Amino acid sequence: MRIYIITMDDPVQTYDFIKDVIDERESDIVGLAVPNGDRLTLSKGKSKYEYILSLFLIMGPYYFVKNSWKAIRHKILKKMSKLGLVKDPTIIYYANKKGIETKVIKSPNNEEFREYLKTLNLDIIINQSQSFIKKELLEIPKIGVLNRHNALLPKNRGRLTPFWVLFNQEIRTGVSIHFVEESLDSGDIIVQKEYEVGKKDTFNSLVIKNYELASEAMIEALSILEKKEYKLLDNDCSLATYNTTPTLKEAMRYRFGKNKKSQ
């Protein structure tokens, strides 16, 4: 199986997830690309400052500062590594160390990048970038493009799903590995890992639990797709719910209002 990974350079959660996949399927991974953008990349018309303040309320001061420091430290170490003072902390460095060819790209949908991917005879692309993948890229791998989603699809499609699970006081959540389509989080589901939301769970604890399951789920999905015959779970659009980026008002309701869980 020939696998290509497109991923954020994110030190908070994504690095360990992608590292685990690389470690497990090292001989199958033919390349890795990191596009521009990060978790603070928002759709047009959205305020980055309002989003950051919303995250502060959703995470709480401790985790907000902790995760912010991880991101800031990562950027500092990247600059220091270019001077030869410290080891490069990026997933690109880790992949290179494993002998995997890497690229820094503007966008996964860039025509030049797509033409390059066509030369690789790919079976699967794993996408963990912040970009919506267009049809021209979706058609390149023989099997398809895969995504890790932090919710039990078809419910909770969209962004920051652990927040919405708590905001809506749902009792179960988990991780879905699914095929990517042009529509948001709409492709057939290969693997789901489910667990119960506890009374003391917070946004931070759900994110941690989800990423603890994510590597296992993705590795299992790759093993399933290697088989000649496999069954997929229907990602039924008639049952879907959709989440947008939380507003400041919604974040305040979560932190202080009737939607608040024990923190």
N, C-alpha and C positions, 0 to 999 in steps of 0.2 A: 504494500500500500504506500502510495506517495502522497505525503501530507505537506501542506504549506500553512504557516501561521501568520496572521496579520493581527497585531496586538498593540495596545497602548504601552508606553513606557511608564507604568504606574507602580510605585514601590509599596503602596499601602496594602493591596490585596492581589492584584493581577499578576505581579512578578512571581509569587510562589505558585500560583495556579499554573501558569505557563511553564515554569521550571519543572513542575511535577510531570506535566505532559511530555516535555522534552526528555526527561530522565527515563520515562517509561517507553517512549516510542522513538528514541534517538535515531535508530537506523532507518526509520521511515520518513523522517522530516527532512525535506529537501531545501527548505528555505524559511526565512522569517523576515517580516517587514514591519517597521514601526512608522505609522503615518503621523502627520502633524495633528495636534489637538490632544486634549486630556479630559479628565472627568468634569472640568469646568467649561468645556465646550458646549454651548447651548444653541438652540435653534434661534432664528432671527426674531428680534423683538423682545427676547427675554433678557432681564437685567442680571448680569453676573454678580453684582453687589447684593441684590436682594436674595439671590440663590445662596450666596455664601452666608448671609445672615440667617437664612432659613436652615442651612446645614448646622450652624452653631446651635440653634434652638433644638433641632432634631437630635443631634448627637449629644448635646450637653457639653459644658466647658471642657471636661477632662479629655474626652475622645476627640473633640474638635481640635484642641491644642496638640494632642498626641499625633493625630493623623496629619495635621498641618506641618508639624515639625518633621515628620517622615518625608513629606514632599519637599520641604525646604532643604533638608539635609541631603536628599537625593540630588537636587540641583547643584548644591555646593560641591558634593563629591564628584559629580560629572565634570565640573569645571576644573577641579583639582586633579582629576585623573588625566586630563589633557596636558597637564604640566608634568605628568609623571610622578605626582606626589602620593597618590593613593590608587587602589585598584578601581577600575571602572565598575560602578554599581548597576549598570543597565542590563536589561534582558538581552540586548544585542551583544554585549560582551560575553555573557554566559553562553549564548548560542554559538558565537564564534569560537569560544573555547572548546565547544563540542564538535567543531568542524562543520557547522551549519552556515551556509552562505546567508548574509543578511543585507538588508537595504533600509535606508531612511527615505520615505516617500512623502509626497504632498497629500495624496489621497489614494485609497484603494481603487477608486473608480477612474484614476488617471489612465488615459489610453496607452501611453508608453509602458506603464506597469502591467496593464492587462496583456499587451502583446508579449511581454517578457514571460508572464505566467503561462501563456499558451505553449511556450517552448518546453515546459517542464513535464508535460504528460501527467497532470495531477489527478489523483482520485478524490481528494478532500482538501478543502480550505477551511481552517478554523479561524473565525473572525471574532476578535475581541477589541476591535477599534470602536470609536464613537461614530463611525460613518454608516449611513444607510447604504447598503450594497445594491448597486444597479444590476439590471438584467444581464448586461454584457459580461459582467464579472461572474454572476451566478451560473452562467452557462459554461464556464471554463472547466471546472473539475467534473470528472465522470460521475461521481457519486453525488456530490453536492457541497454546499457551504454550511458549516455547523456553527451554532451559537450556544453559549451558556447563558441561561436566563434565570435570575434570582426569584423565581416564583413558580407556582404550579399552573402552567398553561392548561387551558386557554384563558383562565382568569389572570388578572393583573399583568396584562401586556403593558409595555412602556417603561418609564424611568422610575428609579428609586423605589422599587417594589417592596422592600422590607418596611419602608415607612407606611405605605398604603395598607399593607397587611395589618399593621398595628392601628393605624388611623381608623380603619373599618372594623376593627376588633374581630378579625378572623381567627379561627382556632387551629388551622393547619396551614403550613407553607412548605417550601422546599426549593429544589433546583430542577430545571428542565434543560435537557440537551435536545435541540431541535434543528431541523433544516431551516435555512434562511430563504425567505421569499421576498418579493418586492414589498409586500404588505408587512406592517409592523408585527413581528413576533408571531407570524401566522403559519409557519411550516410544520409539517408532521413531526411528532415527538418521538425520539429514539429511546431516551431514558429519563425517568423522573425519580428523584429521591425526596421522600416526604417525611415530615416530622411535625409533632404537635407544638403549637406556640404556648409557652408557659406563662403563667401570671406575672413572673418577674422578667420576662424577656423584654428587651429594648431594641431599638433600631440597630445598635451596635452589636448586640448578642446575636441577632438574626443574621446580620452580614457575616459575622465570624462563622456561625454554623453553616451558612450557605457555602462559603468558600472552603470549609473543611470537607464538604460533600462534593464540591465542583470537580476536583481532579479525578476522584473516583468515578464520578458520573461520566465525564468526558472519556476517560480511558475505557470504561465499559462500553460506551457508545461506539468507539472506534473498533473494539473487538466484535461487537454485533455486526457492524457494517462490513467486516471482512468476510462474513459468512455469505453463502450463495442465497440463502433464504432467511428472511427475518420479518418480524411483524412490527409495524409502527403504530403509535397511539395517535388517534385523530385529534388534531388541534382545532376543535369545532368552533368556527367563527360565530355561530349562533349563541354560544355560551361565553363568548369573550367579554372581558371588561378591560377598559383602557385607562391608563394613568398618565397624567402630565407631570411636569416638574411642579412640586408643591409650591404654593404661593406662601408669602410671609404670613398671611392670615391663617392658612392651614397649619403651618409650622407652629404658630402661637397656640392654636387650638389643641394641637397634639401635646405641646409642652405644658400648657396651663389650663386647658379647658376640659370638656367632657370626654374627649377622645384620648385623654392622657392615660397611659398605662403606668404601672409602678416603675419608677426609674431607679 
